[in-house]
Amino acid sequence: MKLLNKILGRKGHPTAPSRKAEASIPFTAQIEPDAPFFAIGDVHGCIRQLGDLLVKIEKLEDVPQVICVGDLVDRGDDSAAVLNMLRRLNGEFGDLVLSLKGNHEAMMLDFIDDPERSGDRWLRNGGLQTLSSYRVSRSSGTSLIALRDRLVEAMGQDMVDWVRALPVKWQSGNVAVVHAGADPLVPMNLQSDELLLWGTSDFTKIPRPDGTWIVHGHTIVREPKAENGRISTDTGAYATGRLTCAYVRTGDVSFIEAT
């Protein structure tokens, strides 16, 4: 093909983006959501901090738009209570209180769908704490299939269906909220679920050329920040006790914390 391109005078696909070249272009877009909103970082079963954060949010906006960036479950002690609270609020207020799916919800669903293939991975990554929050324990000799059945019974099929239906992205104006990140050179409507759930190394290396800001969690940061078109919200609540929320308005991002 290189020889053919040379004969025909071609220099390669003219529309193919150069990731190295794009990395040198600064991100200059002003942040402009359609309306103010709050994006809560990875909750990971921290029910007390979640409740405290929602109280603080209510004091700032009469009818707040709240988005949780995913990873509601695992690692922390109260995943069942977190899911119950967020599902109840979603049922009462609709999309004004919306939770996204994170990679930990995806791992839990993989365990439910295929426990023998996906069980060990989920259990190693915080699944044991989620089971415990539903008062499900794995005694010696308990099969992964039996463990799955007990979890589904404890959660209820309606809750499993609710988690399965969680979206992987939400957008307002030029601000998108996802769990882990996004490919900076791919339009938001063409991003794969896998990438939005698990991220990509290019996310932190290349500014988006389309002017879209990305709010995300997944990667723990010492302090939340908004720079270069990226807004980081995961302050490791299950380990640090600090759950953080980004308050996003036109031209401004500030952060609220519950400890």
Secondary structure by P-SEA (a helix, b strand, c coil): caaaaaaaccccccccccaaaaaaccccccccccccbbbbcccccaaaaaaaaaaaaaacccccbbbbccccccccccaaaaaaaaaaaaaaccccbbbbbcaaaaaaaaaaacccccaaaaaaccaaaaaaaacccccccccaaaaaaaaaaaacaaaaaaaaacccccccccccccccccccccccccccccccccccccccccccccbbbbbbcccccccccccccccccccccccccbbbbbbccccbbbbbbcc
